[in-house]
Amino acid sequence: MRDERTIKVLSAKGVCVSPLSYLFKKKQPSLKKKDGSTKTSGELISEVTEGANLVDGKQTWELVEENKDDLDTMKRCCDAELKTMNKAGLVPAPYYFERVAILSRKSKDYAQEIFYCEQYIEKIESFYSKNGTKGIADVRKGPRFKAIVKRLPKAKELYAKQST
């Protein structure tokens, strides 16, 4: 396991040690807990972003299984993902935005579906135009991003029908 000094040395040489290397440029958290065990990546992100990635004190991914059908929780996860992106420069996970879109369509709230789809697409495109894709995964190539893009025209069509 790499210690803090090794990460600092490698980072100073321009070596990408992990997706968290960007975070360590902003703040150098201890990689160890008080009991000597290693912190998880989520704990490190939470520390560096001052909890921006938390919803009700939990990592967003911890809420998925039991709350995937809870629209309010999924919306708060979207907010946490966007805050984490702004504070830490990490790409927001598309899962929560897709869940909000799905749940919004089920409740016939097409305006909300459109908002969350467009917001995610715009934030992602902005992120990659600013940061490029070198050394980071491009979520635009993944199935969830593509599903969000694909559902947008239908949501607009349903909204137009609903509005007439």
C-alpha positions as CSV (number, residue, x, y, z in Angstrom):
1,M,0.0,0.0,0.0
2,R,1.3,3.4,-0.9
3,D,1.8,5.9,1.9
4,E,1.2,9.7,1.7
5,R,4.8,10.5,0.9
6,T,5.0,8.1,-2.0
7,I,1.8,9.6,-3.5
8,K,3.2,13.1,-3.1
9,V,6.5,12.1,-4.7
10,L,4.8,10.3,-7.7
11,S,2.3,13.2,-8.1
12,A,5.1,15.7,-8.2
13,K,6.7,13.7,-11.0
14,G,3.5,13.9,-12.9
15,V,2.6,10.2,-12.4
16,C,-1.1,9.5,-12.2
17,V,-1.3,7.3,-9.1
18,S,-5.1,7.0,-9.0
19,P,-8.3,8.8,-9.9
20,L,-7.9,10.4,-6.5
21,S,-4.6,12.1,-7.4
22,Y,-6.4,15.2,-8.5
23,L,-8.0,15.4,-5.1
24,F,-4.6,15.2,-3.4
25,K,-3.5,18.3,-5.2
26,K,-6.2,20.3,-3.3
27,K,-5.7,18.7,0.1
28,Q,-3.5,15.9,1.4
29,P,-5.6,13.7,3.7
30,S,-4.1,11.0,5.8
31,L,-4.6,7.6,4.0
32,K,-4.9,5.9,7.4
33,K,-7.7,5.9,10.0
34,K,-6.9,6.4,13.6
35,D,-7.0,2.7,14.2
36,G,-4.3,2.2,11.5
37,S,-6.6,0.7,8.8
38,T,-6.7,2.3,5.3
39,K,-9.4,4.8,4.4
40,T,-11.7,3.9,1.5
41,S,-11.8,6.0,-1.6
42,G,-15.2,7.3,-0.5
43,E,-13.9,8.3,2.9
44,L,-11.0,10.2,1.2
45,I,-13.4,11.9,-1.2
46,S,-15.7,12.8,1.6
47,E,-12.8,14.3,3.6
48,V,-11.4,16.3,0.7
49,T,-14.8,17.6,-0.4
50,E,-16.0,18.3,3.2
51,G,-18.8,15.8,2.8
52,A,-20.1,17.0,-0.6
53,N,-20.5,13.4,-1.7
54,L,-22.7,12.4,1.2
55,V,-26.5,12.1,1.4
56,D,-27.8,11.6,4.9
57,G,-24.3,10.9,6.0
58,K,-23.8,8.0,3.5
59,Q,-22.0,7.7,0.2
60,T,-24.4,7.9,-2.7
61,W,-23.7,4.3,-3.8
62,E,-24.7,3.1,-0.3
63,L,-28.3,4.4,-0.9
64,V,-28.8,2.7,-4.3
65,E,-30.2,-0.7,-3.3
66,E,-32.8,0.4,-0.8
67,N,-33.7,3.8,-2.3
68,K,-33.6,3.3,-6.1
69,D,-37.3,4.0,-6.2
70,D,-37.3,7.0,-3.9
71,L,-37.4,10.0,-6.1
72,D,-36.4,12.5,-3.4
73,T,-33.3,10.4,-2.4
74,M,-32.2,10.0,-6.0
75,K,-32.5,13.7,-6.6
76,R,-30.4,14.4,-3.5
77,C,-27.8,11.9,-4.9
78,C,-27.8,13.9,-8.1
79,D,-27.1,17.0,-6.1
80,A,-24.3,15.3,-4.2
81,E,-22.7,14.0,-7.4
82,L,-22.7,17.5,-8.9
83,K,-21.3,19.1,-5.7
84,T,-18.5,16.4,-5.7
85,M,-17.8,17.2,-9.4
86,N,-17.5,20.9,-8.5
87,K,-15.3,20.5,-5.5
88,A,-13.2,17.5,-6.5
89,G,-13.3,17.4,-10.3
90,L,-14.8,13.9,-10.4
91,V,-17.3,12.9,-13.1
92,P,-20.8,12.5,-11.6
93,A,-22.2,9.0,-11.9
94,P,-25.0,8.8,-14.4
95,Y,-27.0,6.2,-12.4
96,Y,-28.8,8.7,-10.2
97,F,-29.8,11.0,-13.1
98,E,-31.1,8.0,-15.0
99,R,-33.1,6.9,-12.0
100,V,-34.6,10.4,-11.6
101,A,-35.5,10.4,-15.3
102,I,-37.2,6.9,-15.0
103,L,-39.1,7.8,-11.8
104,S,-40.2,11.2,-13.3
105,R,-41.6,9.5,-16.4
106,K,-43.4,7.0,-14.2
107,S,-45.1,9.9,-12.4
108,K,-45.7,11.7,-15.7
109,D,-43.5,14.6,-14.6
110,Y,-41.9,15.1,-18.0
111,A,-40.6,18.6,-17.3
112,Q,-38.5,17.1,-14.4
113,E,-37.3,14.2,-16.6
114,I,-36.2,16.7,-19.2
115,F,-34.5,18.9,-16.6
116,Y,-32.4,16.1,-15.1
117,C,-31.5,14.6,-18.5
118,E,-30.4,18.0,-20.0
119,Q,-28.6,19.0,-16.8
120,Y,-26.6,15.8,-16.8
121,I,-25.7,16.0,-20.4
122,E,-24.7,19.7,-20.2
123,K,-22.6,19.1,-17.0
124,I,-20.8,16.1,-18.6
125,E,-20.1,17.9,-21.9
126,S,-18.8,20.9,-20.0
127,F,-16.6,18.7,-17.8
128,Y,-15.0,17.0,-20.7
129,S,-14.6,20.2,-22.8
130,K,-12.8,21.7,-19.8
131,N,-10.7,18.7,-18.6
132,G,-10.4,16.4,-21.7
133,T,-10.4,12.7,-21.4
134,K,-6.7,11.9,-20.9
135,G,-6.3,9.6,-17.9
136,I,-10.0,9.6,-17.0
137,A,-12.9,7.4,-18.1
138,D,-15.3,9.0,-20.6
139,V,-18.8,8.2,-19.2
140,R,-20.3,9.4,-22.5
141,K,-19.2,6.1,-24.0
142,G,-21.1,4.2,-21.3
143,P,-24.6,2.7,-21.6
144,R,-26.2,4.9,-18.9
145,F,-25.1,8.2,-20.5
146,K,-26.3,6.9,-23.8
147,A,-29.7,5.9,-22.3
148,I,-30.1,9.4,-20.8
149,V,-29.4,11.0,-24.2
150,K,-31.8,8.5,-25.9
151,R,-34.7,9.2,-23.6
152,L,-34.6,13.0,-23.9
153,P,-36.4,13.3,-27.3
154,K,-39.3,11.0,-26.1
155,A,-39.5,13.0,-22.8
156,K,-39.9,16.2,-24.9
157,E,-42.5,14.6,-27.1
158,L,-44.5,13.5,-24.0
159,Y,-44.2,16.9,-22.4
160,A,-45.4,18.6,-25.6
161,K,-48.5,16.3,-25.7
162,Q,-49.2,16.8,-22.0
163,S,-49.0,20.6,-22.5
164,T,-51.6,20.8,-25.2
